Amino acid sequence: MWLNSQELEKRIRKRTPIQTPGTLGKNNLHGTVALHILIGEDGAVKCVRVKEGHPLAISPAIDAVKDWVFEPYVVDDAPHAVLGEISVNYDFRRVARR
């Protein structure tokens, strides 16, 4: 089963915020990283692959999403692994203002 970003957003139970590496605040970066993810039967993220995004934001986005937990996808009373695409927004500009 493939779920789009909107469908996955509704299923998030635990979301770890993206961490801003200190050097990125100087670059005034903001935008979105698109990731393809595999969610296991238990709702944990099992695999993450990059679809697109700024090279400096990809690693922090992957690190955050690996800790996310989703509501398990259940069909006929049995949980199933699912694939999907999730968008991770980042805004490292606020770091530059400190």
N, C-alpha and C positions, 0 to 999 in steps of 0.2 A: 504494500500500500504506500502511496506517495501523498504527503500532506504539504500544502503550500504554507507560506509564512504566516498568513492570517489564521489558518487552522491550528498551526503549532502554537502561536501566541496564546490562544485560548486554553491550551493544555499545560502551560508552564505552571509548575507548583513551587519551584525554587529557582530564583534567578540571581546568580552571582554577578555583581556589576563589573564592567570592564575596568581594569586597573590601568592607570596612566603611567607609563614609564617616564621618569624624570626628564629625559632628553626630548620627549615628544612635545612637551608644553612650549618649547622654544620654536616649534615648527608651525604653530597655529593651525593644527589639523582638525578637521571635523568631516563627518560623512557617514557612510554605511559600508559594512563588510557583509557580503552575502556568502553564506556557508551551506553546504549540503551535510546533513547529519543522519546518522543511524541511531534510532532510539530503541533500546532493548525492551523486552517484555516487562521488565521491572520499572520502566520509565527513565532509566539512566542513559546518558549519552554514551554510546559505545564507539563511535567513529565520527570524525569531523574532517571535511575536505573543503578547500577554498573554491568558491565560484568566482568571486571578484572582490576587490577592495584595495585600499592604499597599502603598499607593502609594509609601512611602519605600523599600521593598525591591525594587520592580520594576526600576528602572534598574540597580542593581548585579547583579541576577540575570541580566538580559539581557546585560549586558557580559560576565559570566562565561561564559554558555552560548555566546555568539558565538565564543569561543576553543576550545570543546570539539571533539574529533574522535571520530568513531564508526567502528566497523568497517563498511565498505561492505556494503550489502544486496545479495546476489548471488542471481540466479535464472537457471538454465540457463547458468551460467558468465559471466553478464553483470551488471555492477553496475547498480543502479537507485536513483533518488532515492526517498526515503520521507518521509512525514509522520508526526508523532507528537506525543504529549504527554509532557512531562518535568516533574517536580516538583523544585524547588530549595529545599532547606531552608536557613534562615538563622538565626543566633543572634547578635544584636548586643549581648546583655546583658554578655558578657565584657569588652567595651570599657569599659563603665561602671565596672567594678571596678578599673581601672588607676589 
